[in-house]
Each structure stands twice: as structure tokens, then as C-alpha cells.
Amino acid sequence: AFRYIDSEDESSESFELDILFAQNSFYFKNVPFKTVWVSGAVNNPSFIPLKTKQRGMQFGKMVLK
């Protein structure tokens, strides 16, 4: 699951996502995924005025190059 800023544009279509693990500089590019579930608003610290949600994703086939 990923937390993201709610843009009111929900979709269950398939998309691609880039994922960077900064701690060990590992990078996945164009990872296919589709949305499986979306949570309601997630509680934010009071200093963050943006509404966020969590999105559960199912990843597609990944090919190492």
C-alpha cells in the first residue's frame, strides 16, 4: 500500500509506477500495477493540510533488464 495526496481522481485501471528505495539506491522503473483497494482519508499530522488516502496495489509482471 502507498499513501498519496487525494486528487479525487480514483481509477481501477492499470498504470505504471517508478519506485526508488533511497537507502540502498535501488530503482524499479515502469512497474505495472492496478488498484485493488483505496482507503478513506488517513489521519495526517495537524501541520499537513493536504488530504491523503492509502491505495492497495497489485503489481504486474516485472522484467529485470
N, CA, C and O atoms as a GROMACS GRO file, in nm:
protein
  260
    1ALA      N    1   0.084  -0.118   0.000
    1ALA     CA    2   0.000   0.000   0.000
    1ALA      C    3   0.088   0.124   0.000
    1ALA      O    4   0.199   0.123   0.054
    2PHE      N    5   0.038   0.229  -0.061
    2PHE     CA    6   0.108   0.357  -0.066
    2PHE      C    7   0.014   0.466  -0.018
    2PHE      O    8  -0.105   0.463  -0.048
    3ARG      N    9   0.067   0.561   0.054
    3ARG     CA   10  -0.009   0.680   0.094
    3ARG      C   11   0.016   0.786  -0.012
    3ARG      O   12   0.128   0.804  -0.059
    4TYR      N   13  -0.090   0.858  -0.048
    4TYR     CA   14  -0.078   0.960  -0.152
    4TYR      C   15  -0.174   1.074  -0.126
    4TYR      O   16  -0.268   1.061  -0.047
    5ILE      N   17  -0.151   1.186  -0.193
    5ILE     CA   18  -0.239   1.302  -0.182
    5ILE      C   19  -0.364   1.274  -0.263
    5ILE      O   20  -0.356   1.236  -0.380
    6ASP      N   21  -0.480   1.294  -0.201
    6ASP     CA   22  -0.609   1.268  -0.266
    6ASP      C   23  -0.638   1.374  -0.371
    6ASP      O   24  -0.648   1.493  -0.340
    7SER      N   25  -0.650   1.329  -0.496
    7SER     CA   26  -0.679   1.423  -0.605
    7SER      C   27  -0.820   1.406  -0.659
    7SER      O   28  -0.855   1.465  -0.761
    8GLU      N   29  -0.902   1.324  -0.590
    8GLU     CA   30  -1.040   1.298  -0.630
    8GLU      C   31  -1.049   1.225  -0.764
    8GLU      O   32  -1.158   1.218  -0.822
    9ASP      N   33  -0.939   1.171  -0.815
    9ASP     CA   34  -0.937   1.102  -0.944
    9ASP      C   35  -0.910   0.955  -0.920
    9ASP      O   36  -0.798   0.908  -0.940
   10GLU      N   37  -1.012   0.881  -0.876
   10GLU     CA   38  -0.996   0.739  -0.847
   10GLU      C   39  -1.018   0.657  -0.973
   10GLU      O   40  -1.106   0.687  -1.054
   11SER      N   41  -0.937   0.553  -0.990
   11SER     CA   42  -0.950   0.468  -1.107
   11SER      C   43  -0.898   0.329  -1.072
   11SER      O   44  -0.808   0.314  -0.989
   12SER      N   45  -0.956   0.228  -1.135
   12SER     CA   46  -0.907   0.092  -1.115
   12SER      C   47  -0.831   0.043  -1.237
   12SER      O   48  -0.802  -0.076  -1.250
   13GLU      N   49  -0.799   0.135  -1.327
   13GLU     CA   50  -0.723   0.099  -1.446
   13GLU      C   51  -0.582   0.058  -1.409
   13GLU      O   52  -0.537   0.078  -1.296
   14SER      N   53  -0.512  -0.001  -1.506
   14SER     CA   54  -0.372  -0.037  -1.486
   14SER      C   55  -0.284   0.083  -1.518
   14SER      O   56  -0.312   0.162  -1.608
   15PHE      N   57  -0.177   0.096  -1.442
   15PHE     CA   58  -0.083   0.207  -1.459
   15PHE      C   59   0.059   0.154  -1.444
   15PHE      O   60   0.080   0.035  -1.420
   16GLU      N   61   0.155   0.244  -1.459
   16GLU     CA   62   0.296   0.212  -1.431
   16GLU      C   63   0.346   0.309  -1.326
   16GLU      O   64   0.300   0.422  -1.317
   17LEU      N   65   0.442   0.263  -1.247
   17LEU     CA   66   0.492   0.338  -1.134
   17LEU      C   67   0.643   0.320  -1.126
   17LEU      O   68   0.693   0.210  -1.152
   18ASP      N   69   0.716   0.425  -1.092
   18ASP     CA   70   0.859   0.415  -1.064
   18ASP      C   71   0.876   0.410  -0.913
   18ASP      O   72   0.813   0.487  -0.840
   19ILE      N   73   0.960   0.320  -0.864
   19ILE     CA   74   0.983   0.303  -0.721
   19ILE      C   75   1.132   0.316  -0.692
   19ILE      O   76   1.214   0.248  -0.754
   20LEU      N   77   1.165   0.404  -0.598
   20LEU     CA   78   1.304   0.427  -0.559
   20LEU      C   79   1.320   0.396  -0.412
   20LEU      O   80   1.248   0.452  -0.328
   21PHE      N   81   1.412   0.307  -0.379
   21PHE     CA   82   1.450   0.280  -0.241
   21PHE      C   83   1.576   0.360  -0.215
   21PHE      O   84   1.686   0.317  -0.251
   22ALA      N   85   1.562   0.475  -0.153
   22ALA     CA   86   1.674   0.569  -0.137
   22ALA      C   87   1.785   0.514  -0.049
   22ALA      O   88   1.902   0.547  -0.071
   23GLN      N   89   1.751   0.432   0.049
   23GLN     CA   90   1.851   0.384   0.143
   23GLN      C   91   1.962   0.304   0.073
   23GLN      O   92   2.079   0.317   0.109
   24ASN      N   93   1.925   0.222  -0.025
   24ASN     CA   94   2.028   0.143  -0.094
   24ASN      C   95   2.033   0.171  -0.244
   24ASN      O   96   2.087   0.091  -0.320
   25SER      N   97   1.977   0.284  -0.286
   25SER     CA   98   1.981   0.329  -0.426
   25SER      C   99   1.929   0.225  -0.524
   25SER      O  100   1.983   0.211  -0.634
   26PHE      N  101   1.826   0.152  -0.485
   26PHE     CA  102   1.766   0.051  -0.572
   26PHE      C  103   1.647   0.114  -0.642
   26PHE      O  104   1.565   0.180  -0.577
   27TYR      N  105   1.635   0.096  -0.773
   27TYR     CA  106   1.533   0.166  -0.852
   27TYR      C  107   1.459   0.070  -0.944
   27TYR      O  108   1.521  -0.003  -1.021
   28PHE      N  109   1.326   0.070  -0.937
   28PHE     CA  110   1.241  -0.002  -1.031
   28PHE      C  111   1.176   0.102  -1.122
   28PHE      O  112   1.120   0.200  -1.073
   29LYS      N  113   1.181   0.081  -1.251
   29LYS     CA  114   1.122   0.176  -1.345
   29LYS      C  115   1.007   0.109  -1.420
   29LYS      O  116   1.017  -0.006  -1.460
   30ASN      N  117   0.898   0.184  -1.438
   30ASN     CA  118   0.781   0.139  -1.514
   30ASN      C  119   0.723   0.006  -1.462
   30ASN      O  120   0.701  -0.086  -1.540
   31VAL      N  121   0.700  -0.002  -1.332
   31VAL     CA  122   0.643  -0.122  -1.272
   31VAL      C  123   0.491  -0.119  -1.295
   31VAL      O  124   0.424  -0.026  -1.251
   32PRO      N  125   0.437  -0.220  -1.364
   32PRO     CA  126   0.292  -0.221  -1.389
   32PRO      C  127   0.215  -0.256  -1.261
   32PRO      O  128   0.258  -0.341  -1.183
   33PHE      N  129   0.101  -0.188  -1.240
   33PHE     CA  130   0.017  -0.218  -1.126
   33PHE      C  131  -0.127  -0.180  -1.155
   33PHE      O  132  -0.156  -0.104  -1.248
   34LYS      N  133  -0.217  -0.235  -1.076
   34LYS     CA  134  -0.356  -0.191  -1.079
   34LYS      C  135  -0.403  -0.174  -0.935
   34LYS      O  136  -0.354  -0.241  -0.845
   35THR      N  137  -0.497  -0.084  -0.915
   35THR     CA  138  -0.550  -0.057  -0.782
   35THR      C  139  -0.641  -0.170  -0.739
   35THR      O  140  -0.727  -0.214  -0.816
   36VAL      N  141  -0.623  -0.218  -0.616
   36VAL     CA  142  -0.704  -0.324  -0.560
   36VAL      C  143  -0.804  -0.266  -0.459
   36VAL      O  144  -0.920  -0.307  -0.454
   37TRP      N  145  -0.757  -0.170  -0.379
   37TRP     CA  146  -0.845  -0.102  -0.283
   37TRP      C  147  -0.793   0.037  -0.255
   37TRP      O  148  -0.675   0.066  -0.273
   38VAL      N  149  -0.884   0.124  -0.209
   38VAL     CA  150  -0.849   0.259  -0.168
   38VAL      C  151  -0.917   0.285  -0.034
   38VAL      O  152  -1.037   0.261  -0.019
   39SER      N  153  -0.839   0.334   0.063
   39SER     CA  154  -0.895   0.363   0.195
   39SER      C  155  -0.961   0.500   0.194
   39SER      O  156  -0.946   0.578   0.100
   40GLY      N  157  -1.034   0.526   0.300
   40GLY     CA  158  -1.085   0.661   0.320
   40GLY      C  159  -0.971   0.751   0.360
   40GLY      O  160  -0.854   0.711   0.355
   41ALA      N  161  -1.002   0.872   0.399
   41ALA     CA  162  -0.899   0.967   0.438
   41ALA      C  163  -0.817   0.911   0.554
   41ALA      O  164  -0.871   0.851   0.647
   42VAL      N  165  -0.687   0.932   0.547
   42VAL     CA  166  -0.594   0.888   0.651
   42VAL      C  167  -0.564   1.008   0.739
   42VAL      O  168  -0.546   1.119   0.689
   43ASN      N  169  -0.559   0.988   0.870
   43ASN     CA  170  -0.528   1.098   0.960
   43ASN      C  171  -0.388   1.150   0.935
   43ASN      O  172  -0.292   1.074   0.929
   44ASN      N  173  -0.378   1.280   0.921
   44ASN     CA  174  -0.250   1.346   0.899
   44ASN      C  175  -0.211   1.425   1.024
   44ASN      O  176  -0.298   1.465   1.102
   45PRO      N  177  -0.082   1.447   1.043
   45PRO     CA  178  -0.042   1.540   1.149
   45PRO      C  179  -0.106   1.677   1.121
   45PRO      O  180  -0.127   1.712   1.005
   46SER      N  181  -0.136   1.753   1.223
   46SER     CA  182  -0.208   1.879   1.208
   46SER      C  183  -0.134   1.980   1.121
   46SER      O  184  -0.198   2.072   1.069
   47PHE      N  185  -0.003   1.968   1.104
   47PHE     CA  186   0.071   2.065   1.024
   47PHE      C  187   0.067   2.033   0.875
   47PHE      O  188   0.123   2.108   0.795
   48ILE      N  189   0.003   1.923   0.834
   48ILE     CA  190  -0.009   1.888   0.692
   48ILE      C  191  -0.155   1.908   0.650
   48ILE      O  192  -0.241   1.828   0.686
   49PRO      N  193  -0.184   2.015   0.575
   49PRO     CA  194  -0.323   2.045   0.541
   49PRO      C  195  -0.380   1.963   0.424
   49PRO      O  196  -0.497   1.979   0.391
   50LEU      N  197  -0.301   1.877   0.364
   50LEU     CA  198  -0.347   1.800   0.249
   50LEU      C  199  -0.418   1.673   0.294
   50LEU      O  200  -0.377   1.609   0.391
   51LYS      N  201  -0.524   1.636   0.221
   51LYS     CA  202  -0.598   1.513   0.250
   51LYS      C  203  -0.528   1.397   0.179
   51LYS      O  204  -0.504   1.404   0.058
   52THR      N  205  -0.496   1.292   0.252
   52THR     CA  206  -0.429   1.177   0.192
   52THR      C  207  -0.514   1.052   0.206
   52THR      O  208  -0.603   1.044   0.291
   53LYS      N  209  -0.486   0.954   0.122
   53LYS     CA  210  -0.550   0.823   0.126
   53LYS      C  211  -0.442   0.717   0.113
   53LYS      O  212  -0.325   0.749   0.088
   54GLN      N  213  -0.482   0.592   0.130
   54GLN     CA  214  -0.390   0.481   0.102
   54GLN      C  215  -0.449   0.400  -0.011
   54GLN      O  216  -0.570   0.381  -0.020
   55ARG      N  217  -0.360   0.350  -0.097
   55ARG     CA  218  -0.402   0.272  -0.213
   55ARG      C  219  -0.330   0.138  -0.209
   55ARG      O  220  -0.207   0.132  -0.208
   56GLY      N  221  -0.408   0.030  -0.207
   56GLY     CA  222  -0.352  -0.105  -0.216
   56GLY      C  223  -0.337  -0.141  -0.362
   56GLY      O  224  -0.428  -0.118  -0.442
   57MET      N  225  -0.223  -0.197  -0.397
   57MET     CA  226  -0.195  -0.224  -0.537
   57MET      C  227  -0.154  -0.368  -0.560
   57MET      O  228  -0.096  -0.433  -0.473
   58GLN      N  229  -0.186  -0.418  -0.677
   58GLN     CA  230  -0.141  -0.549  -0.722
   58GLN      C  231  -0.043  -0.522  -0.835
   58GLN      O  232  -0.078  -0.461  -0.936
   59PHE      N  233   0.080  -0.569  -0.818
   59PHE     CA  234   0.182  -0.546  -0.919
   59PHE      C  235   0.171  -0.648  -1.030
   59PHE      O  236   0.137  -0.764  -1.007
   60GLY      N  237   0.201  -0.604  -1.151
   60GLY     CA  238   0.204  -0.693  -1.267
   60GLY      C  239   0.341  -0.756  -1.282
   60GLY      O  240   0.424  -0.749  -1.192
   61LYS      N  241   0.363  -0.816  -1.396
   61LYS     CA  242   0.490  -0.884  -1.423
   61LYS      C  243   0.603  -0.783  -1.434
   61LYS      O  244   0.592  -0.684  -1.506
   62MET      N  245   0.712  -0.809  -1.362
   62MET     CA  246   0.829  -0.723  -1.366
   62MET      C  247   0.941  -0.793  -1.440
   62MET      O  248   0.967  -0.912  -1.417
   63VAL      N  249   1.006  -0.721  -1.528
   63VAL     CA  250   1.116  -0.777  -1.607
   63VAL      C  251   1.244  -0.704  -1.569
   63VAL      O  252   1.251  -0.582  -1.578
   64LEU      N  253   1.344  -0.779  -1.525
   64LEU     CA  254   1.474  -0.721  -1.493
   64LEU      C  255   1.555  -0.702  -1.620
   64LEU      O  256   1.563  -0.792  -1.704
   65LYS      N  257   1.616  -0.586  -1.633
   65LYS     CA  258   1.699  -0.558  -1.750
   65LYS      C  259   1.840  -0.529  -1.709
   65LYS      O  260   1.926  -0.504  -1.794
   0.00000   0.00000   0.00000
